[in-house]
C-alpha cells in the first residue's frame, strides 16, 4: 500500500505544479505569444501523428440529383460494418425481403480493406461548399438550374484514411464499395415484369421528369413459382439448359475477348401447352433477371424497336412470345399462294390512331434481325433474348441462324419423365397420407404410373393437359388422380384407333 500512496501523492504534486506553471505562463506571456506557443505544440504533436486524408461524399450533388456513391456507401456499411454498432438506422424498401441497415447521423463505423483501416462518419447536416476549394463528389457546382448554393445544409459521409494509402482507397476501395453495393441491391430488389407501352414512341427522350425507360415500359412485380425442379421436360434437356445459362452469366470477359455482345438467344418451339412460358419463368428465377415482355404489334416502326431495346437494362430477359403470329416473319424461301402480298401484310397492322398523322409504319424482318443481332443489340449487356413459336418451320431461316438464336429448344409432348415430375408437383406426399400407405397401395400406384407412361408413348398429351387432369382431382388423392389419367388416356387411344380405322375405310 505504501508504493501506491506515494504514487498518488506524486501525481497530486505533478498536477499542482502544472496548474501553477499554466497560471504563470498566462500572466507573464502576452496573448500573441500564448497563441504562438499553442500552435507550436500542435505542430509538434502533428509531427508525431500519422497524416490522414478525408473524402466527403454528399447525399446529393449540386443539382439535387442523388449521389450513387452515398447510397452505395450506406448500403455497404449496413451490410459489412454495423453488426456490432451501438446504433443504426433500419429501413425496409418495398419488395425487399428484410430491412436494410445504414449509418445514422453523427455516428462512425470502421472498416478494413487490404490491411488499410478506414473510418466512415455520418453527418446529418453539413454545409456543402460547392464552388469552394473542398472536395466535391460531383462535377456539378450549382448554377442557374436551381442547384444548391454555397453553404447549403445536407447529409454527407466522411471517409478518413491514412494519407500513404490514398491510391488504394481512392481507387480500389471505392470501386469495392460500389461493387458490393450493386450485388446487395440486386439481391434486395423487387424483380419486375415489363411490357412496352403502345403509343409512347414518338418524340424525344423523357419529359416532365420521366426517363426513357419509364416512358416506354410499364412495370409490374414479377412473382412466379416455376423453377427448373418443377419443369416437366426431359431431365437431360433441363440440365443442359441450366448449365448453359450458368455458364453464360459470368463470361463477360470471354464475350469481350471474342468480340461479341454479351447476350444469348433462345428459340423455344413446340405445340401449345408444352411448357414454354414455364421455362421462361424458370430461367428468370434461376438468374434473378427481370423480364421484358415485348409485344411487337404495339411497336410502330424499326426505329421504335431500337429505342425499346436501348432502354432495357442489364440482367434482363427479353421475351417475344408467338413470334410467328406477331408479324409477317415467314420463310421467304417458301412460295405459297396463301401468303398475303406485302401490301396486304402491312395493312394488317394499320392503326389509324397511331401516329396521329399519316399511316403507321410497320416493323420489317430486317428490323427484327437488327434487333436480335445488329449494332443496337450490343448497347446493353448481360441479356437473354427468347422467342417462342408453335411453328418453327414457318420462320425465316435468317432469324434462326447461330448468333441470333444460339439454342433452339424443342419442347414436346408429355412422356414418362415429365409425368413423374408433374405427379410429384401435383400429387406429392400428403394427398393420400403417403406415410401411412401400405406396400400394396404403393405397388398399385406404381402400376398405374407405369401404365400411364406406356399409354403416353401412343397418345399425344401435353404437360398442360396432364396438369389439368391432376388439378381436377385435387382432394381425391393420388390414386384417384392417376386412375383418372389412365382412363382418359385409354379413351384417347381408342378414339385415335377409331379415327385411323375410319380413315382407312375412306
C-alpha positions as CSV (number, residue, x, y, z in Angstrom):
1,X,0.0,0.0,0.0
2,X,2.9,2.4,0.6
3,X,4.1,2.5,-3.0
4,X,0.6,3.2,-4.1
5,X,0.2,6.1,-1.6
6,X,3.5,7.5,-2.8
7,X,2.4,7.4,-6.5
8,X,-0.9,9.2,-5.7
9,X,0.9,11.9,-3.8
10,X,3.4,12.3,-6.6
11,X,0.6,12.6,-9.1
12,X,-1.1,15.2,-7.0
13,X,2.2,17.2,-6.8
14,X,2.6,17.0,-10.6
15,X,-0.9,18.3,-11.2
16,X,-0.4,21.2,-8.8
17,X,2.8,22.1,-10.4
18,X,1.2,22.0,-13.9
19,X,-1.6,24.4,-12.7
20,X,1.0,26.8,-11.3
21,X,3.0,26.8,-14.5
22,X,-0.1,27.3,-16.6
23,X,-1.2,30.3,-14.5
24,X,2.3,31.8,-14.5
25,X,2.6,31.5,-18.4
26,X,-0.8,33.2,-18.8
27,X,0.3,36.1,-16.6
28,X,3.8,36.5,-18.0
29,X,3.3,35.9,-21.7
30,X,1.2,38.1,-23.9
31,X,-1.8,36.6,-25.7
32,X,0.1,36.6,-29.0
33,X,2.9,34.6,-27.6
34,X,0.5,32.3,-25.9
35,X,-1.2,31.6,-29.2
36,X,2.1,31.0,-30.9
37,X,3.2,28.6,-28.2
38,X,-0.1,26.7,-28.6
39,X,0.4,26.4,-32.4
40,X,4.0,25.3,-31.9
41,X,2.8,22.5,-29.6
42,X,0.1,21.5,-32.0
43,X,2.6,21.2,-34.8
44,X,4.9,19.2,-32.7
45,X,2.1,16.8,-31.8
46,X,1.0,16.6,-35.5
47,X,4.6,15.7,-36.5
48,X,4.3,12.5,-34.4
49,X,0.8,11.7,-35.6
50,X,0.0,9.8,-38.9
51,X,-1.3,12.3,-41.6
52,X,-4.7,11.5,-42.9
53,X,-6.9,12.4,-45.9
54,X,-10.6,12.8,-45.9
55,X,-13.2,12.3,-48.7
56,X,-16.6,14.0,-48.3
57,X,-19.5,12.2,-50.0
58,X,-22.7,14.3,-50.1
59,X,-26.1,12.7,-50.4
60,X,-27.0,14.8,-53.5
61,X,-25.0,16.8,-56.0
62,X,-25.2,20.5,-56.8
63,X,-28.3,20.0,-58.9
64,X,-30.2,17.9,-56.4
65,X,-29.5,14.6,-58.1
66,X,-29.0,11.7,-55.6
67,X,-25.3,10.7,-55.3
68,X,-24.9,7.0,-56.2
69,X,-21.8,6.7,-54.1
70,X,-23.5,8.0,-51.0
71,X,-26.3,5.4,-51.4
72,X,-23.8,2.7,-52.2
73,X,-21.7,3.5,-49.1
74,X,-24.7,3.4,-46.8
75,X,-25.8,0.1,-48.2
76,X,-22.2,-1.3,-47.9
77,X,-21.8,-0.1,-44.3
78,X,-25.2,-1.5,-43.3
79,X,-24.2,-5.0,-44.6
80,X,-20.5,-5.1,-43.6
81,X,-19.7,-2.7,-40.8
82,X,-22.7,-2.3,-38.5
83,X,-23.1,-5.8,-37.0
84,X,-21.9,-4.6,-33.6
85,X,-22.8,-0.9,-33.9
86,X,-24.4,0.7,-30.8
87,X,-26.9,2.5,-33.0
88,X,-28.1,2.0,-36.6
89,X,-30.9,3.1,-38.9
90,X,-33.3,0.5,-40.3
91,X,-35.4,0.8,-43.5
92,X,-37.4,-1.7,-45.4
93,X,-37.7,-0.9,-49.1
94,X,-40.8,-2.0,-50.9
95,X,-40.5,-5.6,-52.1
96,X,-37.2,-6.2,-50.1
97,X,-37.1,-9.5,-48.2
98,X,-35.7,-7.8,-45.0
99,X,-34.9,-4.4,-43.5
100,X,-31.7,-2.6,-44.6
101,X,-29.3,-1.1,-42.1
102,X,-27.5,2.2,-42.6
103,X,-25.2,4.5,-40.5
104,X,-27.3,7.1,-38.6
105,X,-26.2,10.7,-38.3
106,X,-23.3,11.7,-36.0
107,X,-22.1,8.1,-35.8
108,X,-18.9,6.4,-37.0
109,X,-18.0,3.0,-38.4
110,X,-14.7,1.4,-39.1
111,X,-13.7,-0.9,-42.0
112,X,-10.5,-2.7,-43.1
113,X,-9.6,-3.2,-46.8
114,X,-6.3,-4.8,-47.8
115,X,-4.9,-4.1,-44.4
116,X,-5.8,-0.4,-44.6
117,X,-8.0,0.8,-41.7
118,X,-10.6,3.5,-42.7
119,X,-13.3,5.3,-40.8
120,X,-16.7,6.4,-42.0
121,X,-18.5,9.2,-40.2
122,X,-22.1,10.2,-40.9
123,X,-23.2,13.9,-40.6
124,X,-26.8,14.8,-40.6
125,X,-26.4,18.4,-41.8
126,X,-23.3,20.0,-43.1
127,X,-22.6,22.9,-45.4
128,X,-22.0,21.7,-48.9
129,X,-19.2,24.0,-50.2
130,X,-20.0,23.7,-53.9
131,X,-17.9,26.2,-55.7
132,X,-15.3,26.3,-52.9
133,X,-12.0,24.6,-52.6
134,X,-13.2,21.5,-50.8
135,X,-13.5,18.1,-52.4
136,X,-16.9,17.5,-54.0
137,X,-18.1,14.1,-55.3
138,X,-19.9,15.6,-58.2
139,X,-18.7,17.7,-61.2
140,X,-21.7,20.0,-60.8
141,X,-21.3,23.3,-59.0
142,X,-24.8,24.6,-58.8
143,X,-25.9,27.4,-61.1
144,X,-28.9,28.8,-62.8
145,X,-30.8,25.4,-62.8
146,X,-31.7,25.8,-59.1
147,X,-28.9,23.7,-57.6
148,X,-27.6,24.0,-54.1
149,X,-25.6,27.2,-53.4
150,X,-22.7,27.6,-51.2
151,X,-23.3,26.7,-47.6
152,X,-26.4,24.6,-48.3
153,X,-27.0,22.1,-45.4
154,X,-27.3,18.4,-46.4
155,X,-26.3,15.0,-45.3
156,X,-22.9,13.6,-46.0
157,X,-20.4,10.8,-45.2
158,X,-16.8,11.5,-44.4
159,X,-14.2,8.8,-45.2
160,X,-11.0,9.2,-43.3
161,X,-7.9,7.1,-44.0
162,X,-4.0,7.3,-43.8
163,X,-2.6,9.5,-46.4
164,X,0.0,7.0,-47.5
165,X,-2.8,4.7,-48.6
166,X,-4.5,7.3,-50.8
167,X,-4.2,5.4,-54.0
168,X,-5.6,2.2,-52.5
169,X,-8.7,4.0,-51.0
170,X,-9.5,6.3,-53.9
171,X,-9.0,3.5,-56.5
172,X,-9.7,0.0,-55.3
173,X,-11.7,0.6,-52.1
174,X,-14.2,3.0,-53.6
175,X,-14.7,0.5,-56.5
176,X,-15.1,-2.3,-54.0
177,X,-17.8,-0.4,-52.1
178,X,-19.7,0.2,-55.4
179,X,-19.4,-3.4,-56.5
180,X,-20.6,-4.8,-53.1
181,X,-23.5,-2.4,-53.0
182,X,-24.5,-3.3,-56.6
183,X,-24.6,-7.0,-55.6
184,X,-26.6,-6.2,-52.4
185,X,-29.0,-4.0,-54.4
186,X,-29.6,-6.8,-56.9
187,X,-30.5,-9.3,-54.1
188,X,-32.9,-7.0,-52.3
189,X,-34.6,-5.5,-55.3
190,X,-38.1,-6.4,-56.3
191,X,-38.0,-8.1,-59.7
192,X,-40.2,-6.7,-62.4
193,X,-42.2,-7.8,-65.4
194,X,-42.1,-5.1,-68.0
195,X,-44.3,-4.6,-71.1
196,X,-44.0,-2.0,-73.7
197,X,-46.4,1.0,-73.7
198,X,-48.2,1.4,-77.0
199,X,-48.2,4.9,-78.5
200,X,-45.2,6.1,-76.4
201,X,-42.5,6.1,-79.1
202,X,-42.9,9.4,-80.9
203,X,-40.8,12.4,-79.9
204,X,-37.6,12.7,-78.0
205,X,-36.4,11.5,-74.6
206,X,-38.1,11.6,-71.2
207,X,-40.2,14.6,-70.4
208,X,-41.5,16.0,-67.1
209,X,-39.0,14.1,-65.0
210,X,-39.9,10.7,-66.7
211,X,-36.9,8.9,-68.1
212,X,-36.8,6.9,-71.3
213,X,-37.3,3.6,-69.5
214,X,-40.3,4.7,-67.6
215,X,-41.9,6.3,-70.6
216,X,-41.5,3.2,-72.8
217,X,-42.1,0.3,-70.3
218,X,-44.8,-0.3,-67.7
219,X,-43.7,-2.4,-64.7
220,X,-45.4,-5.0,-62.6
221,X,-44.0,-7.1,-59.8
222,X,-42.8,-10.5,-61.1
223,X,-43.6,-13.4,-58.8
224,X,-43.7,-16.8,-60.5
225,X,-43.3,-20.2,-58.7
226,X,-41.7,-22.0,-61.7
227,X,-38.2,-23.4,-61.1
228,X,-36.1,-25.9,-63.0
229,X,-37.0,-28.6,-60.5
230,X,-40.7,-28.2,-61.3
231,X,-40.3,-28.2,-65.1
232,X,-42.0,-31.2,-66.8
233,X,-39.3,-31.7,-69.5
234,X,-36.6,-34.2,-70.3
235,X,-34.1,-34.2,-67.4
236,X,-31.1,-34.2,-69.8
237,X,-32.5,-31.2,-71.7
238,X,-33.3,-29.4,-68.4
239,X,-29.8,-29.9,-67.0
240,X,-28.3,-28.8,-70.4
241,X,-30.3,-25.6,-70.4
242,X,-29.4,-24.8,-66.8
243,X,-25.7,-25.5,-67.3
244,X,-25.7,-23.2,-70.4
245,X,-27.3,-20.4,-68.5
246,X,-25.0,-20.6,-65.6
247,X,-22.0,-20.7,-68.0
248,X,-23.3,-17.6,-69.8
249,X,-23.7,-15.2,-66.8
250,X,-20.0,-15.0,-65.6
251,X,-18.4,-14.9,-69.1
252,X,-18.5,-11.1,-69.7
253,X,-14.7,-11.0,-70.3
254,X,-14.9,-14.0,-72.6
255,X,-17.5,-12.4,-74.8
256,X,-15.4,-9.2,-74.9
257,X,-12.3,-11.1,-76.0
258,X,-14.3,-12.8,-78.7
259,X,-15.6,-9.5,-80.0
260,X,-19.2,-10.5,-79.3
261,X,-22.1,-8.8,-77.5
262,X,-22.8,-10.2,-74.0
263,X,-26.1,-11.7,-74.9
264,X,-27.6,-15.1,-75.8
265,X,-30.6,-16.0,-77.9
266,X,-33.0,-18.9,-77.3
267,X,-35.8,-20.1,-79.5
268,X,-38.4,-22.2,-77.7
269,X,-40.7,-24.2,-80.0
270,X,-43.3,-26.9,-79.7
271,X,-47.0,-27.5,-79.6
272,X,-49.1,-25.3,-77.3
273,X,-49.1,-26.4,-73.6
274,X,-45.6,-27.9,-73.6
275,X,-44.2,-25.5,-71.0
276,X,-42.6,-22.7,-73.0
277,X,-43.8,-20.0,-70.6
278,X,-43.0,-22.0,-67.6
279,X,-39.4,-22.4,-68.9
280,X,-39.1,-18.7,-69.4
281,X,-40.2,-18.0,-65.8
282,X,-37.8,-20.7,-64.5
283,X,-34.9,-19.1,-66.4
284,X,-35.7,-15.7,-64.9
285,X,-35.9,-17.2,-61.4
286,X,-32.7,-19.0,-61.8
287,X,-30.7,-16.0,-63.0
288,X,-32.7,-13.4,-60.9
289,X,-33.4,-11.4,-64.1
290,X,-36.2,-9.0,-64.9
291,X,-38.5,-9.9,-67.8
292,X,-39.3,-7.6,-70.7
293,X,-42.4,-8.9,-72.5
294,X,-42.2,-7.3,-75.9
295,X,-45.4,-7.0,-77.9
296,X,-44.2,-6.4,-81.5
297,X,-47.6,-5.5,-82.8
298,X,-47.7,-2.5,-80.5
299,X,-44.4,-1.1,-81.9
300,X,-44.7,1.5,-84.6
301,X,-41.5,1.2,-86.6
302,X,-38.0,-0.3,-86.7
303,X,-36.6,2.9,-85.0
304,X,-39.1,2.5,-82.2
305,X,-38.0,-1.1,-81.8
306,X,-34.4,0.1,-81.5
307,X,-35.3,2.6,-78.8
308,X,-37.1,-0.1,-76.9
309,X,-34.0,-2.3,-77.0
310,X,-31.7,0.6,-75.9
311,X,-34.0,1.4,-73.0
312,X,-33.8,-2.1,-71.4
313,X,-31.5,-2.7,-68.5
314,X,-28.8,-5.4,-67.9
315,X,-29.7,-8.6,-66.2
316,X,-32.9,-8.9,-68.2
317,X,-34.8,-11.4,-70.3
318,X,-36.4,-10.0,-73.4
319,X,-39.3,-12.2,-74.5
320,X,-41.3,-12.2,-77.7
321,X,-44.0,-14.9,-77.5
322,X,-45.5,-16.5,-80.6
323,X,-43.1,-14.7,-82.9
324,X,-44.8,-16.4,-85.9
325,X,-48.1,-14.7,-85.0
326,X,-46.8,-11.3,-84.1
327,X,-45.6,-10.2,-87.5
328,X,-45.0,-11.4,-91.1
329,X,-41.7,-13.1,-90.4
330,X,-42.4,-16.1,-92.5
331,X,-39.8,-18.0,-94.5
332,X,-39.1,-16.0,-97.7
333,X,-37.8,-19.1,-99.4
334,X,-41.3,-20.8,-99.3
335,X,-43.7,-19.7,-102.1
336,X,-47.3,-20.1,-101.0
337,X,-50.4,-18.7,-102.6
338,X,-51.9,-18.4,-99.1
339,X,-49.3,-15.9,-98.0
340,X,-50.6,-12.3,-98.2
341,X,-48.8,-9.9,-100.5
342,X,-46.5,-7.3,-98.8
343,X,-49.0,-4.5,-99.1
344,X,-51.7,-6.7,-97.5
345,X,-49.4,-7.7,-94.7
346,X,-48.6,-4.1,-94.0
347,X,-52.3,-3.1,-93.9
348,X,-53.0,-5.9,-91.4
349,X,-51.4,-3.9,-88.6
350,X,-52.6,-0.4,-89.7
351,X,-53.9,1.6,-86.8
352,X,-55.4,5.0,-87.9
353,X,-55.0,6.4,-84.4
354,X,-51.2,5.9,-84.3
355,X,-49.4,8.0,-85.1
356,X,-51.8,11.0,-85.3
357,X,-50.6,12.0,-88.7
358,X,-50.1,9.7,-91.7
359,X,-50.0,5.9,-91.9
360,X,-48.4,3.7,-89.3
361,X,-45.0,2.3,-90.3
362,X,-44.7,-1.4,-89.6
363,X,-41.7,-3.5,-88.4
364,X,-39.8,-5.3,-91.1
365,X,-37.9,-8.6,-91.0
366,X,-34.7,-6.5,-91.3
367,X,-35.7,-4.5,-88.2
368,X,-36.2,-7.7,-86.2
369,X,-32.9,-9.1,-87.3
370,X,-31.0,-6.0,-86.3
371,X,-32.9,-6.0,-83.0
372,X,-31.6,-9.5,-82.3
373,X,-28.0,-9.3,-83.7
374,X,-27.4,-5.8,-85.1
375,X,-25.3,-3.0,-83.8
376,X,-28.1,-1.9,-81.4
377,X,-28.1,-5.3,-79.8
378,X,-24.7,-4.5,-78.1
379,X,-25.9,-1.4,-76.3
380,X,-27.0,-3.4,-73.1
381,X,-25.0,-6.4,-71.8
382,X,-25.9,-9.5,-69.8
383,X,-29.2,-10.1,-71.5
384,X,-31.1,-13.1,-72.9
385,X,-33.4,-12.8,-75.9
386,X,-36.1,-15.5,-76.0
387,X,-38.5,-16.1,-78.9
388,X,-41.3,-18.7,-78.7
389,X,-43.3,-20.2,-81.5
390,X,-45.6,-23.1,-82.1
391,X,-44.5,-23.5,-85.8
392,X,-40.7,-23.2,-86.2
393,X,-40.9,-24.3,-89.8
394,X,-42.8,-21.0,-90.7
395,X,-40.0,-18.7,-89.6
396,X,-37.4,-17.2,-91.9
397,X,-34.1,-19.1,-91.8
398,X,-32.2,-15.7,-91.3
399,X,-33.9,-15.4,-87.9
400,X,-32.7,-18.9,-86.8
401,X,-29.0,-18.8,-87.6
402,X,-26.4,-19.1,-84.8
403,X,-25.6,-15.7,-83.3
404,X,-29.2,-14.8,-83.3
405,X,-30.8,-17.9,-81.9
406,X,-27.9,-19.7,-80.2
407,X,-30.0,-22.5,-78.9
408,X,-33.2,-24.0,-80.4
409,X,-35.1,-25.9,-77.7
410,X,-37.9,-28.2,-78.7
411,X,-40.5,-28.8,-76.0
412,X,-42.6,-31.9,-76.9
413,X,-45.5,-33.9,-75.6
414,X,-45.6,-35.4,-72.1
415,X,-43.6,-38.6,-71.6
416,X,-42.7,-40.7,-68.6
417,X,-40.1,-38.4,-67.1
418,X,-42.3,-35.4,-67.4
419,X,-45.3,-37.4,-66.0
420,X,-43.3,-38.2,-62.8
421,X,-42.3,-34.5,-62.3
422,X,-46.0,-33.5,-62.7
423,X,-47.1,-36.2,-60.3
424,X,-44.6,-35.0,-57.8
425,X,-45.7,-31.4,-58.3
426,X,-49.5,-32.0,-58.0
427,X,-49.8,-35.4,-56.2
428,X,-46.8,-35.1,-53.8
429,X,-46.7,-36.7,-50.4
430,X,-49.6,-35.8,-48.2
431,X,-52.5,-36.1,-50.6
432,X,-53.0,-39.8,-49.9
433,X,-51.4,-39.9,-46.4
434,X,-48.3,-41.2,-48.1
435,X,-46.6,-42.0,-44.8
436,X,-49.4,-44.4,-43.8
437,X,-49.7,-46.2,-47.2
438,X,-49.3,-49.9,-47.3
439,X,-46.9,-51.7,-49.7
440,X,-49.9,-52.8,-51.7
441,X,-51.1,-49.2,-52.1
442,X,-47.6,-48.1,-53.2
443,X,-47.4,-51.0,-55.6
444,X,-50.8,-50.2,-57.2
445,X,-49.8,-46.6,-57.6
446,X,-46.6,-47.6,-59.4
447,X,-48.6,-49.9,-61.6
448,X,-50.9,-47.0,-62.6
449,X,-47.8,-44.8,-63.2
450,X,-46.3,-47.4,-65.4
451,X,-49.5,-47.9,-67.4
452,X,-49.8,-44.1,-67.9
453,X,-46.2,-44.0,-69.1
454,X,-46.9,-46.7,-71.7
455,X,-50.0,-45.0,-72.9
456,X,-48.2,-41.7,-73.3
457,X,-45.9,-43.3,-75.8
458,X,-49.0,-43.9,-78.0
459,X,-51.2,-40.9,-77.1
460,X,-50.1,-37.3,-77.6
461,X,-50.9,-35.3,-74.4
462,X,-49.2,-32.1,-73.4
463,X,-47.9,-31.4,-69.9
464,X,-50.7,-28.8,-69.6
465,X,-53.3,-31.5,-70.3
466,X,-51.9,-33.8,-67.7
467,X,-51.7,-31.0,-65.2
468,X,-55.4,-30.2,-65.8
469,X,-56.4,-33.8,-65.1
470,X,-54.4,-33.7,-61.8
471,X,-55.9,-30.3,-60.9
472,X,-59.4,-31.6,-61.5
473,X,-58.7,-34.4,-58.9
474,X,-57.5,-32.2,-56.2
475,X,-58.5,-33.6,-52.8
476,X,-59.4,-37.1,-54.3
477,X,-55.9,-38.5,-53.6
478,X,-53.0,-39.6,-55.8
479,X,-54.5,-43.0,-56.7
480,X,-57.7,-41.4,-57.9
481,X,-55.9,-38.8,-60.0
482,X,-53.6,-41.4,-61.6
483,X,-56.6,-43.6,-62.3
484,X,-58.4,-40.7,-64.0
485,X,-55.4,-40.0,-66.1
486,X,-55.1,-43.7,-67.2
487,X,-58.8,-43.7,-68.1
488,X,-58.5,-40.5,-70.1
489,X,-55.5,-41.9,-72.0
490,X,-57.4,-45.1,-72.8
491,X,-60.3,-43.1,-74.2
492,X,-58.0,-41.0,-76.3
493,X,-56.2,-44.1,-77.6
494,X,-59.5,-45.7,-78.5
495,X,-60.6,-42.5,-80.3
496,X,-57.3,-42.4,-82.3
497,X,-57.8,-46.1,-83.4
498,X,-61.3,-45.4,-84.5
499,X,-60.2,-42.3,-86.4
500,X,-57.5,-44.3,-88.2
501,X,-59.9,-47.1,-88.9
502,X,-62.5,-44.7,-90.4
503,X,-59.7,-43.1,-92.4
504,X,-58.7,-46.5,-93.8
505,X,-62.3,-47.3,-94.9
506,X,-62.4,-43.9,-96.8
